[in-house]
Amino acid sequence: MTITAAPCVKDGSLIVHGRAALSCVPPNIVVTPAASLSAFLGASSTTPDSRHVFKLGILRGFRLMYLFRCKIWWMIPRMGKSGSEIQVETQLLLLEVREQSAVIDEESRDNHIYSHDENIFYILFLPVLDGQFRTSLQGNSSDELEFCIESGDPNVKTSQALEAVFINSGDNPFELMKESIKILAKHKGTFCHRDSKKMPANLDYFGWCTWDAFYTDVNPARIREGLKSLSDAGAPARFLIIDDGWQDTINEFKKEGEPLIEGTQFATRLVDIKENEKFKNSSSDSAGSGLHDFIHSIKESYGLKYVYVWHALAGYWGGVLPTSPAMLKYNPKIQYAVQSEGNVGNLRDIVVDSLEKYGVGSIDPDKIFDFYNDLHSYLASGDVDGVKVDAQNIIETLGAGFGGRVSLMQKYQRALEASIARNFKDNNLICCMSHNSDYIFNSKTSAVARASEDFMPRDPTLQTLHIASVAFNSILLGEIVVPDWDMFHSNHETAEFHGAARAIGGCGVYVSDKPGEHGFKVLEKLVLPDGSVLRARYAGRPTRDCLFTDPVMDGKSLLKIWNLNKFSGVLGVFNCQGAGVWPCQEKIQMESKPSLLLSSRVSPINVEFLEEVAGENWAGDCAVYAFNSASLSRLPRTGHVDISLGVLQCEIYTVSPIRAYDGKVEFAPLGLVDMYNSGGAIQEIGFTSDTSGCEIKIQGRGCGHFGAYSSIKPRLCTVDGKEGDFSYETKDGLLIINMPPTLLNGSLLRDIVIAF
């Protein structure tokens, strides 16, 4: 049945796509149609206030997945079956709706064979910004879904919110998300879909961040040591983040000779936009002194293409020092953080708790562009290419007296993006600690944002949570920005797990290794000799059959993450069970104790939109290459292979559509099979045919072993015009061509010809 009606309330139920999504809908709920059969949900009250909680109706009978802020900075996913399970500060809710006549048993569901069932559709609830108010979802003990609107300023009040929650539906959850974000971006005008944003070029190069290597003890000598260490071992960093520790700051609350008062470290304030003494006085460095000379020197010495430096959105964790002569021009004053009920409804955060007590040196919003422009122009004049801007959500606690949290964040975000555009030519900005809708729906040009809490190298319980949370958060964030997966350690016990995830995440790839402590067996699978990486095209997200299963705590589900390259798909499978517990669920036991091995099925159908890269002459079969086992299978679109993985184990599959050429050969390129994301190496594919035979021409990147599926053995393979060594396995059609490391004119582009 084709549904042509927009969502509406009928007989007390919210009807979406012909189904009752909510029952017992209160009479004050208003439905306003939007574009493409979507709508907004709103409500009215008899009393104006700066914060309202409205009931939407009872939610039962569906599998649901939602993203909520477990603390002020970060979102995580949660799965459930009713409204009572929905946490406060929920920022996305997705329902899986099965046609009432359709029945599925648990065994079929667990075997993941129903993922593209035509009897399933999806309903999206997305709380958004409505003027000066922001919205979040939550549930109550009666299974009622509620929405909360708040301004963050006692003087900014309303008695109604008509466009508080966006609702849409569709039979493909990923198309549904993309369409919904584009509708909202056009309608609201406060943010943009990622397709319209300029992508920073550093995303395609391997990087190194100083944070986990040195923390705030970073200095020029240590940075040089780290860059040299990576370069000497064959994984040169082309992108550097100088993290926290370079700025001129002061902790007013620390008395000399006395122990640090816990919490005051987060009230440390910025004294000057220029660098601190460590970077001013690097006279022992032969390149001279000062941040500018230092950066110029390391770019020349180590082939760095991009250098970013860190700062907080408010300047530093505790803002700026109001009494500093260098800061007086920005009219700063001390403001004390005021946390909303949502901030403290899940997990409190020591940073914000400290700033409630010690305050933030807050810049006059009318001067915030001047501050950013002065800071960024100073940095840009010294060869700095961009910035990582942290602690962004602190602004939501400072909105009183400034028109509220949404208005204040909009001023800060507009000023930041304007300064980036003026001072850094390639939109070089990473936003961080910014998982609130205040930022998300005010992001007009910023194109990269951190997608999860930090990588924590010393906490074994957080490694699986990191992978799972980024994948699920990318369902929302991946339509607005490139999700940043954060740094990791290449010599860590989970290095393969993290490295594989980043290879398919469509993100930048950067480590935070200490000098001399590198895992090159992992790095060589990520980084090409010129320091570039094989980055997938989109945000890596959970496959459709994983959207409503808990990959961390249900004791039985593997996490599958899909992405696309230019001519193939890529699919990662991760066992995230048994190593950690989601925040806010510490007292809940896992449904069952994970066994040593968990199993699942891997199918080409797990890769969404594969037909878009398959091109012509594709009948539906795919070559599926498993990275770790180096095994090749030919599968129909809905066929599958079985996989079993232990805790913290993973596998990556390249899924390449098999195309027929000249009625003679069936062929599918796999790419550099020594790399995690092998298909990312394929740039172009061409074909010629004449009476003497046919040739498949491929432009690829890198060196090593180039793999392909071929139904027959080639008579000749050439690389850059020279006959190349190759092997061919008749039993599975695996063709391997050896690409020597000799590069033409220093270029990594290679011309491969396969003749039949």
Secondary structure in CASP SS format (residue, H / E / C, confidence):
PFRMAT SS
TARGET T0000
AUTHOR 0000-0000-0000
METHOD secondary structure of the structure
MODEL  1
M C 1.00
T C 1.00
I C 1.00
T C 1.00
A C 1.00
A C 1.00
P C 1.00
C E 1.00
V E 1.00
K E 1.00
D C 1.00
G C 1.00
S E 1.00
L E 1.00
I E 1.00
V E 1.00
H C 1.00
G C 1.00
R E 1.00
A E 1.00
A E 1.00
L E 1.00
S E 1.00
C C 1.00
V C 1.00
P C 1.00
P C 1.00
N C 1.00
I E 1.00
V E 1.00
V E 1.00
T E 1.00
P E 1.00
A C 1.00
A H 1.00
S H 1.00
L H 1.00
S C 1.00
A E 1.00
F E 1.00
L E 1.00
G E 1.00
A E 1.00
S E 1.00
S E 1.00
T E 1.00
T E 1.00
P E 1.00
D E 1.00
S C 1.00
R E 1.00
H E 1.00
V E 1.00
F E 1.00
K E 1.00
L E 1.00
G E 1.00
I E 1.00
L C 1.00
R E 1.00
G E 1.00
F E 1.00
R E 1.00
L E 1.00
M E 1.00
Y E 1.00
L E 1.00
F E 1.00
R E 1.00
C C 1.00
K C 1.00
I C 1.00
W C 1.00
W C 1.00
M E 1.00
I E 1.00
P E 1.00
R E 1.00
M E 1.00
G E 1.00
K E 1.00
S E 1.00
G H 1.00
S H 1.00
E H 1.00
I C 1.00
Q C 1.00
V C 1.00
E C 1.00
T E 1.00
Q E 1.00
L E 1.00
L E 1.00
L E 1.00
L E 1.00
E E 1.00
V E 1.00
R E 1.00
E C 1.00
Q C 1.00
S C 1.00
A C 1.00
V C 1.00
I C 1.00
D C 1.00
E H 1.00
E H 1.00
S H 1.00
R H 1.00
D H 1.00
N C 1.00
H C 1.00
I C 1.00
Y C 1.00
S C 1.00
H C 1.00
D C 1.00
E C 1.00
N C 1.00
I E 1.00
F E 1.00
Y E 1.00
I E 1.00
L E 1.00
F E 1.00
L E 1.00
P E 1.00
V C 1.00
L E 1.00
D E 1.00
G C 1.00
Q C 1.00
F E 1.00
R E 1.00
T E 1.00
S E 1.00
L E 1.00
Q E 1.00
G E 1.00
N C 1.00
S C 1.00
S C 1.00
D C 1.00
E E 1.00
L E 1.00
E E 1.00
F E 1.00
C E 1.00
I E 1.00
E E 1.00
S C 1.00
G C 1.00
D C 1.00
P C 1.00
N C 1.00
V C 1.00
K C 1.00
T E 1.00
S E 1.00
Q E 1.00
A E 1.00
L E 1.00
E E 1.00
A E 1.00
V E 1.00
F E 1.00
I E 1.00
N E 1.00
S E 1.00
G E 1.00
D C 1.00
N C 1.00
P H 1.00
F H 1.00
E H 1.00
L H 1.00
M H 1.00
K H 1.00
E H 1.00
S H 1.00
I H 1.00
K H 1.00
I H 1.00
L H 1.00
A H 1.00
K H 1.00
H H 1.00
K H 1.00
G C 1.00
T C 1.00
F C 1.00
C C 1.00
H C 1.00
R H 1.00
D H 1.00
S H 1.00
K C 1.00
K C 1.00
M C 1.00
P C 1.00
A H 1.00
N H 1.00
L H 1.00
D H 1.00
Y E 1.00
F C 1.00
G E 1.00
W E 1.00
C E 1.00
T C 1.00
W H 1.00
D H 1.00
A H 1.00
F H 1.00
Y H 1.00
T H 1.00
D H 1.00
V C 1.00
N C 1.00
P H 1.00
A H 1.00
R H 1.00
I H 1.00
R H 1.00
E H 1.00
G H 1.00
L H 1.00
K H 1.00
S H 1.00
L H 1.00
S H 1.00
D H 1.00
A C 1.00
G C 1.00
A C 1.00
P C 1.00
A C 1.00
R C 1.00
F E 1.00
L E 1.00
I E 1.00
I E 1.00
D C 1.00
D C 1.00
G C 1.00
W C 1.00
Q E 1.00
D E 1.00
T E 1.00
I E 1.00
N C 1.00
E C 1.00
F C 1.00
K C 1.00
K C 1.00
E C 1.00
G C 1.00
E C 1.00
P C 1.00
L C 1.00
I C 1.00
E C 1.00
G C 1.00
T H 1.00
Q H 1.00
F H 1.00
A H 1.00
T C 1.00
R E 1.00
L E 1.00
V E 1.00
D E 1.00
I E 1.00
K E 1.00
E E 1.00
N C 1.00
E H 1.00
K H 1.00
F H 1.00
K H 1.00
N C 1.00
S C 1.00
S C 1.00
S C 1.00
D C 1.00
S C 1.00
A C 1.00
G C 1.00
S C 1.00
G C 1.00
L H 1.00
H H 1.00
D H 1.00
F H 1.00
I H 1.00
H H 1.00
S H 1.00
I H 1.00
K H 1.00
E H 1.00
S H 1.00
Y H 1.00
G C 1.00
L C 1.00
K C 1.00
Y E 1.00
V E 1.00
Y E 1.00
V E 1.00
W E 1.00
H E 1.00
A E 1.00
L C 1.00
A C 1.00
G E 1.00
Y C 1.00
W C 1.00
G C 1.00
G E 1.00
V E 1.00
L C 1.00
P C 1.00
T C 1.00
S C 1.00
P C 1.00
A C 1.00
M C 1.00
L H 1.00
K H 1.00
Y H 1.00
N C 1.00
P C 1.00
K E 1.00
I E 1.00
Q E 1.00
Y C 1.00
A C 1.00
V C 1.00
Q C 1.00
S C 1.00
E H 1.00
G H 1.00
N H 1.00
V H 1.00
G H 1.00
N C 1.00
L C 1.00
R C 1.00
D C 1.00
I H 1.00
V H 1.00
V H 1.00
D H 1.00
S H 1.00
L H 1.00
E H 1.00
K H 1.00
Y H 1.00
G C 1.00
V E 1.00
G E 1.00
S E 1.00
I C 1.00
D C 1.00
P H 1.00
D H 1.00
K H 1.00
I H 1.00
F H 1.00
D H 1.00
F H 1.00
Y H 1.00
N H 1.00
D H 1.00
L H 1.00
H H 1.00
S H 1.00
Y H 1.00
L H 1.00
A H 1.00
S C 1.00
G C 1.00
D C 1.00
V C 1.00
D C 1.00
G E 1.00
V E 1.00
K E 1.00
V E 1.00
D E 1.00
A C 1.00
Q H 1.00
N H 1.00
I H 1.00
I H 1.00
E H 1.00
T H 1.00
L C 1.00
G C 1.00
A C 1.00
G C 1.00
F C 1.00
G C 1.00
G C 1.00
R H 1.00
V H 1.00
S H 1.00
L H 1.00
M H 1.00
Q H 1.00
K H 1.00
Y H 1.00
Q H 1.00
R H 1.00
A H 1.00
L H 1.00
E H 1.00
A H 1.00
S H 1.00
I H 1.00
A H 1.00
R H 1.00
N H 1.00
F C 1.00
K C 1.00
D C 1.00
N C 1.00
N C 1.00
L E 1.00
I E 1.00
C E 1.00
C C 1.00
M C 1.00
S C 1.00
H C 1.00
N C 1.00
S H 1.00
D H 1.00
Y H 1.00
I H 1.00
F C 1.00
N C 1.00
S C 1.00
K C 1.00
T C 1.00
S C 1.00
A C 1.00
V E 1.00
A E 1.00
R E 1.00
A C 1.00
S C 1.00
E C 1.00
D C 1.00
F C 1.00
M C 1.00
P C 1.00
R C 1.00
D C 1.00
P C 1.00
T C 1.00
L C 1.00
Q H 1.00
T H 1.00
L H 1.00
H H 1.00
I H 1.00
A H 1.00
S H 1.00
V H 1.00
A H 1.00
F H 1.00
N H 1.00
S H 1.00
I H 1.00
L H 1.00
L H 1.00
G C 1.00
E C 1.00
I C 1.00
V C 1.00
V E 1.00
P E 1.00
D E 1.00
W C 1.00
D C 1.00
M C 1.00
F E 1.00
H C 1.00
S C 1.00
N C 1.00
H C 1.00
E C 1.00
T C 1.00
A H 1.00
E H 1.00
F H 1.00
H H 1.00
G H 1.00
A H 1.00
A H 1.00
R H 1.00
A H 1.00
I H 1.00
G C 1.00
G C 1.00
C C 1.00
G C 1.00
V C 1.00
Y E 1.00
V E 1.00
S C 1.00
D C 1.00
K C 1.00
P C 1.00
G C 1.00
E C 1.00
H C 1.00
G C 1.00
F H 1.00
K H 1.00
V H 1.00
L H 1.00
E C 1.00
K C 1.00
L C 1.00
V E 1.00
L C 1.00
P C 1.00
D C 1.00
G C 1.00
S E 1.00
V E 1.00
L C 1.00
R C 1.00
A C 1.00
R C 1.00
Y C 1.00
A C 1.00
G C 1.00
R E 1.00
P E 1.00
T C 1.00
R H 1.00
D H 1.00
C H 1.00
L C 1.00
F C 1.00
T C 1.00
D C 1.00
P C 1.00
V C 1.00
M C 1.00
D C 1.00
G C 1.00
K C 1.00
S C 1.00
L C 1.00
L E 1.00
K E 1.00
I E 1.00
W E 1.00
N E 1.00
L E 1.00
N C 1.00
K C 1.00
F C 1.00
S C 1.00
G E 1.00
V E 1.00
L E 1.00
G E 1.00
V E 1.00
F E 1.00
N C 1.00
C C 1.00
Q C 1.00
G C 1.00
A C 1.00
G C 1.00
V C 1.00
W C 1.00
P C 1.00
C C 1.00
Q C 1.00
E C 1.00
K C 1.00
I C 1.00
Q C 1.00
M C 1.00
E C 1.00
S C 1.00
K C 1.00
P C 1.00
S C 1.00
L C 1.00
L E 1.00
L E 1.00
S E 1.00
S E 1.00
R E 1.00
V E 1.00
S C 1.00
P H 1.00
I H 1.00
N H 1.00
V C 1.00
E C 1.00
F C 1.00
L H 1.00
E H 1.00
E H 1.00
V H 1.00
A H 1.00
G C 1.00
E C 1.00
N C 1.00
W E 1.00
A E 1.00
G E 1.00
D E 1.00
C E 1.00
A E 1.00
V E 1.00
Y E 1.00
A E 1.00
F C 1.00
N C 1.00
S C 1.00
A C 1.00
S E 1.00
L E 1.00
S E 1.00
R E 1.00
L E 1.00
P C 1.00
R C 1.00
T C 1.00
G C 1.00
H C 1.00
V E 1.00
D E 1.00
I E 1.00
S E 1.00
L E 1.00
G E 1.00
V C 1.00
L C 1.00
Q C 1.00
C E 1.00
E E 1.00
I E 1.00
Y E 1.00
T E 1.00
V E 1.00
S E 1.00
P E 1.00
I E 1.00
R E 1.00
A E 1.00
Y E 1.00
D C 1.00
G C 1.00
K C 1.00
V E 1.00
E E 1.00
F E 1.00
A E 1.00
P E 1.00
L E 1.00
G E 1.00
L E 1.00
V C 1.00
D C 1.00
M C 1.00
Y C 1.00
N C 1.00
S H 1.00
G H 1.00
G H 1.00
A H 1.00
I E 1.00
Q E 1.00
E E 1.00
I E 1.00
G E 1.00
F E 1.00
T E 1.00
S E 1.00
D E 1.00
T C 1.00
S C 1.00
G E 1.00
C E 1.00
E E 1.00
I E 1.00
K E 1.00
I E 1.00
Q E 1.00
G E 1.00
R E 1.00
G C 1.00
C C 1.00
G E 1.00
H E 1.00
F E 1.00
G E 1.00
A E 1.00
Y E 1.00
S E 1.00
S C 1.00
I C 1.00
K C 1.00
P C 1.00
R C 1.00
L E 1.00
C E 1.00
T E 1.00
V E 1.00
D C 1.00
G C 1.00
K E 1.00
E E 1.00
G C 1.00
D C 1.00
F E 1.00
S E 1.00
Y E 1.00
E E 1.00
T C 1.00
K C 1.00
D C 1.00
G C 1.00
L E 1.00
L E 1.00
I E 1.00
I E 1.00
N E 1.00
M E 1.00
P C 1.00
P C 1.00
T C 1.00
L C 1.00
L H 1.00
N H 1.00
G H 1.00
S C 1.00
L C 1.00
L E 1.00
R E 1.00
D E 1.00
I E 1.00
V E 1.00
I E 1.00
A E 1.00
F C 1.00
END
